[in-house]
Amino acid sequence: MNSLEQAEDLKAFERRLTEYVSCLQPATGRWRMILIVVSVCTATGAWNWLIDPDTQKVSFFSSLWNHPFFTISCITLIALFFAGIHKRVVAPSIIAARCRTVLAEYNMSCDDVSCIIIFFEVNLIHNQFNPAVTFLAIPYII
């Protein structure tokens, strides 16, 4: 396989990865909004439940029965976490992290937008660039 074919394959992989991550963004945004709304409802219900003077005087279950907004929002939040909302909220980051792990073996990486980054090593002995060997981090000092 020549370098032109390799470059085309790499571009096709990058396009497909970018397409996949961008398709996840709308669903991720919706799940984040759902999580924010339910969390705010739970926090508001908890505040009302805690400042109620009757909370200390009645049993725990009676207190929850007297505050259905808090009870329902808390159950909804727990159900969302059992359904895996914590994974759905960060799905693009999980995909990018797994791609970084695999691409590291090929001396490449990707960012959260899924742009491929190729690392080059500077061969200090022969004073040449060699893209096929491992990455050597040389800090840039301004």
ABEGO torsion letter per residue (X at the ends): XBAAAAAAAAAAAAAAAAAAAAAAAAAAAAAAAAAAAAAAAAAAAAAAAAABAAAAABBAAAAAAABAAAAAAAAAAAAAAAAGAAAAAAAAAAAAAAAAAAAAAAGBBBBAAGBBBBBBBBBAAAGBBBAABBBBBBBBBX
